[in-house]
């Protein structure tokens, strides 16, 4: 059923229903007073189908009221001129009601249209936001992939090339090597192997951190023990480190292997950027809630714009124009620090050295016991 036919049927039903109600009430209420009931027929039609149909119901109601209830009944003539006035007032009232109802309907439709537009706009914005996030994720994934390929192609190839060259020289029967030369080649193989092992270990650690699989196995430790363990892992380079400890080393509850790794990476980074005749300082301090380890170098410092970027994976240092290493040490250090509930940040004045601050939640030994 189309809209026009629906409106026509609704008009007929509305007029017939009100006419029947007036027939039922006529014995109890003056007929002229009952004419206002036809407004109940006008209102729903005007709301549902608009002003034009509301006026049509008004005219039909006037004719029905005249035909059935105003003398002489069953005709469209009126015996009393007052009845004409009453009908005119009714038609005017019905027209006004129709207009108000139609206006209300239009406003409701406009509100609904605005709501649909707002919903569509919100959905469009959400879609654009999702697409932007997906694009950013793809961009970051592409950056990491490119950096990983660069690390594999350069940082893996360099130690492999050193091992291959040194091993090839040692294996040549036609090459006469003295003990000093042989020892130097063996040292080259060992150093390159250690570098290769460290790079592979870094890549594995980074993958575990990014996958959320580096769950710490925490235990109560003294910060002094963690620093001593890190210096042992550093080997001969630890001779360039000067450690300052407070009276009574603060205790923390961490994964000792992960935090030692953090300290090794920070100290190695400080040694790398410090002049060879300068010592790296490690200072331990504590507040009521935190134990803090400061690793201080005497290098050129970190530019303000790079103080967060250097903790991202595959971000090679730009201090002194150096681009060696895969750029994983600081990213892994922050990842392990945060996994243990700590904070890792850098304080620096460019050109005056850098201070990396490792802050860990402190544990009172009495409370732990």
C-alpha positions in Angstrom: 0.0 0.0 0.0 1.5 3.3 -1.1 1.7 6.4 1.1 -1.2 8.3 -0.5 -3.6 5.3 0.0 -2.4 4.9 3.6 -3.1 8.5 4.3 -6.6 8.3 2.7 -7.5 5.2 4.7 -6.2 6.8 7.9 -8.3 10.0 7.2 -11.5 7.9 6.7 -10.9 5.8 9.8 -10.1 8.9 12.0 -13.3 10.8 10.9 -15.5 7.7 11.2 -14.1 6.9 14.7 -14.8 10.5 16.0 -18.2 10.5 14.4 -19.1 7.3 16.1 -17.9 8.7 19.5 -20.1 11.8 19.0 -23.1 9.5 18.3 -22.4 7.8 21.6 -22.0 11.0 23.6 -24.8 13.0 22.0 -27.5 12.0 24.6 -25.3 13.4 27.4 -23.4 16.4 26.0 -24.7 19.3 23.7 -23.9 18.5 20.1 -22.1 21.8 19.4 -19.7 21.1 22.2 -18.8 17.7 20.8 -17.6 19.1 17.5 -14.2 19.8 19.1 -13.6 16.1 19.3 -12.8 16.1 15.6 -9.5 17.6 16.5 -8.6 14.1 17.7 -9.0 13.0 14.1 -7.0 15.9 12.7 -4.0 15.6 15.1 -2.7 12.1 14.3 -3.2 12.5 10.6 -1.3 15.9 10.5 1.6 14.3 12.5 1.7 11.2 10.4 1.2 12.6 6.9 1.6 16.4 7.1 -0.3 19.6 6.9 -2.2 18.9 3.6 -3.8 15.8 4.9 -4.5 17.5 8.2 -6.5 20.2 6.4 -8.3 17.5 4.4 -9.4 15.8 7.6 -10.5 19.2 9.0 -12.8 19.7 6.0 -14.1 16.1 6.1 -14.8 16.5 9.8 -16.7 19.7 9.2 -18.8 18.1 6.5 -19.5 15.0 8.7 -20.5 17.1 11.7 -22.8 19.2 9.5 -24.3 16.2 7.8 -25.0 14.0 10.8 -25.5 16.4 13.7 -26.5 19.9 12.7 -30.1 20.5 11.6 -31.4 19.8 9.1 -29.5 16.5 9.5 -28.5 14.4 6.6 -28.0 17.5 4.4 -25.2 20.0 4.0 -27.4 23.0 4.7 -27.6 24.8 8.0 -30.8 26.2 9.6 -29.0 28.5 12.0 -26.3 31.0 10.9 -24.6 30.5 14.2 -23.7 27.0 13.1 -21.8 28.4 10.2 -19.7 30.4 12.6 -19.1 27.4 14.8 -18.0 25.4 11.8 -15.7 28.2 10.6 -14.1 28.4 14.1 -13.7 24.6 14.1 -12.0 24.6 10.6 -9.7 27.4 11.7 -8.8 25.6 14.9 -8.3 22.3 13.1 -6.0 24.1 10.5 -3.9 25.6 13.3 -3.7 22.3 15.1 -2.7 20.7 11.8 0.0 23.3 11.2 1.4 22.8 14.7 1.3 19.0 14.4 3.0 19.2 11.0 5.6 21.5 12.3 6.3 19.2 15.2 6.6 16.3 12.7 9.0 18.3 10.5 11.2 19.2 13.5 11.2 15.5 14.5 12.3 14.6 11.0 14.9 17.2 11.0 16.2 16.1 14.4 16.3 12.5 13.1 18.1 13.6 10.0 20.6 15.6 12.1 21.1 12.6 14.4 21.6 10.3 11.3 24.1 12.8 9.9 25.9 13.1 13.3 26.0 9.3 13.6 27.3 9.0 10.0 30.0 11.7 10.7 31.0 10.0 13.9 31.3 6.6 12.1 33.3 8.3 9.4 35.6 9.8 12.0 36.0 6.5 13.7 36.7 4.8 10.4 39.3 7.5 9.6 40.8 7.1 13.0 41.0 3.3 12.6 42.6 3.8 9.2 45.1 6.3 10.6 46.0 3.9 13.3 46.3 1.0 10.9 48.4 3.2 8.6 50.7 4.2 11.5 51.0 0.6 12.6 51.9 -0.4 9.0 54.4 2.5 8.9 56.0 1.6 12.1 56.1 -2.1 11.1 57.8 -1.0 7.8 60.3 1.1 9.7 61.1 -1.8 12.1 61.3 -4.2 9.2 63.7 -1.9 7.3 65.8 -1.4 10.4 65.8 -5.1 11.1 66.9 -5.9 7.6 69.7 -3.2 8.0 70.7 -4.8 11.3 70.8 -8.2 9.7 72.6 -7.1 6.6 75.2 -4.9 8.4 75.5 -5.8 12.0 75.3 -9.5 11.4 77.5 -9.4 8.3 80.3 -7.5 10.0 81.2 -10.1 12.7 80.5 -12.9 10.3 82.9 -11.4 7.8 85.5 -11.0 10.5 85.1 -14.6 11.6 85.3 -15.8 8.1 88.4 -13.8 7.2 90.3 -14.8 10.4 89.3 -18.4 10.2 90.3 -18.6 6.5 93.7 -17.2 7.3 94.1 -19.7 10.1 93.1 -22.6 7.9 95.5 -21.7 5.0 98.4 -24.2 4.9 100.4 -22.0 2.6 100.4 -19.0 5.0 103.1 -18.9 7.6 101.8 -17.3 10.8 103.7 -16.5 13.9 102.3 -17.0 17.4 101.5 -13.4 17.7 99.6 -13.3 14.4 97.8 -16.5 15.2 96.8 -15.2 18.6 95.5 -11.9 17.0 93.4 -13.9 14.6 91.9 -16.0 17.3 91.1 -12.9 19.3 89.4 -11.5 16.3 87.3 -14.6 16.0 86.4 -14.6 19.7 85.5 -10.9 19.7 83.4 -11.2 16.6 81.6 -14.3 18.0 80.8 -12.4 21.2 79.5 -9.5 19.2 77.4 -11.8 17.1 76.1 -13.6 20.1 75.2 -10.3 21.8 73.3 -9.1 18.7 71.3 -12.3 18.4 70.5 -12.1 22.1 69.3 -8.5 21.7 67.1 -9.4 18.8 65.6 -12.3 20.8 65.1 -10.1 23.9 63.4 -7.4 21.8 61.0 -9.9 20.2 60.1 -11.3 23.6 59.5 -7.8 25.0 57.3 -6.8 22.0 55.3 -10.0 22.3 54.8 -9.5 26.0 56.6 -12.8 26.8 59.4 -11.3 28.9 57.7 -12.0 32.2 60.1 -11.2 35.1 60.9 -13.8 37.7 61.3 -11.4 40.6 63.2 -11.9 43.8 64.6 -9.7 46.6 67.9 -8.2 45.6 70.3 -5.5 46.8 71.1 -2.9 44.2 74.8 -3.3 45.0 74.7 -7.0 44.0 73.0 -6.1 40.7 75.8 -3.6 39.9 78.6 -6.0 40.8 77.0 -8.7 38.6 76.7 -6.2 35.7 80.4 -5.2 36.1 81.4 -8.9 36.0 79.6 -9.3 32.7 81.4 -6.2 31.3 84.8 -7.8 31.8 87.9 -5.6 31.2 85.7 -2.6 30.4 84.5 -2.5 34.0 87.9 -0.9 34.9 86.6 2.4 33.4 83.6 2.4 35.8 83.6 4.3 39.1 80.9 3.2 41.5 79.5 5.3 44.4 77.3 3.4 46.9 75.3 4.8 49.9 75.7 3.4 53.4 73.4 0.4 53.3 72.5 -0.7 49.8 68.7 -0.3 49.0 66.7 -3.5 48.2 64.4 -4.0 45.3 62.2 -6.9 44.1 63.2 -7.5 40.5 64.3 -10.1 38.0 68.1 -10.0 38.6 69.0 -11.2 35.2 66.9 -8.6 33.4 68.0 -5.7 35.6 71.7 -6.7 35.3 71.1 -6.6 31.5 69.7 -3.1 31.9 72.8 -2.0 33.8 75.2 -3.6 31.3 73.5 -1.9 28.4 73.5 1.5 30.1 77.2 1.2 31.2 78.3 0.0 27.8 76.4 2.9 26.2 78.1 5.3 28.6 81.6 3.8 27.9 80.9 4.0 24.1 80.2 7.7 24.2 82.8 8.8 26.8 86.4 9.8 25.9 88.8 7.0 26.5 90.6 8.9 29.2 87.3 9.6 31.1 85.7 7.2 33.6 82.0 6.4 33.7 80.4 7.0 37.1 77.6 4.9 38.6 75.9 6.5 41.5 73.3 4.8 43.7 70.8 6.8 45.7 67.4 6.1 47.3 64.2 7.8 48.5 61.5 6.4 50.7 59.9 4.8 47.7 62.6 4.3 45.0 66.1 3.2 44.5 67.9 5.1 41.7 71.0 4.2 39.8 72.5 7.0 37.8 75.0 6.1 35.0 76.9 9.2 34.1 79.1 9.6 31.0 81.3 12.5 29.8 80.3 12.4 26.2 78.6 15.0 24.1 75.1 14.5 25.7 71.8 13.8 24.1 69.9 16.5 22.1 66.5 17.4 23.7 64.7 16.2 20.5 66.2 12.7 20.8 65.6 12.0 24.5 62.7 9.8 23.9 63.6 8.6 20.4 66.8 6.9 21.6 64.7 4.4 23.6 62.9 3.2 20.5 64.2 0.0 18.7 66.8 0.4 15.9 67.4 4.1 16.7 71.2 4.5 16.3 72.9 7.2 18.3 73.8 10.4 16.5 76.2 11.6 19.1 79.7 12.2 17.6 78.1 11.1 14.3 78.4 7.5 15.4 76.1 5.0 13.8 77.6 1.7 15.0 75.4 -0.9 16.7 71.9 -2.1 15.9 70.2 0.5 18.2 68.7 -2.1 20.5 70.5 -1.6 23.8 68.4 1.3 25.2 65.1 -0.1 23.9 65.8 -3.4 25.6 66.9 -1.6 28.8 63.6 0.4 29.0 61.6 -2.7 28.2 63.1 -4.7 31.0 62.9 -1.7 33.4 59.2 -1.2 32.7 58.5 -5.0 33.0 59.9 -4.8 36.5 57.8 -1.8 37.4 60.6 0.8 37.1 61.4 3.9 35.0 64.3 4.7 32.7 65.0 8.2 31.6 67.9 10.4 30.5 69.0 13.7 31.8 71.4 15.7 29.7 72.8 19.1 28.7 73.9 18.7 25.2 77.6 19.0 25.0 78.0 18.2 28.8 77.5 14.5 29.0 74.4 12.4 29.7 73.0 10.8 32.8 70.7 7.7 32.5 68.5 7.2 35.5 67.2 3.8 36.4 64.5 4.1 39.1 63.1 0.9 40.7 60.4 0.5 43.4 62.2 0.2 46.8 61.5 -2.6 49.2 62.1 -2.3 52.9 64.1 -5.3 54.1 62.2 -5.4 57.4 58.9 -5.5 55.6 60.2 -8.1 53.1 61.4 -10.3 56.0 
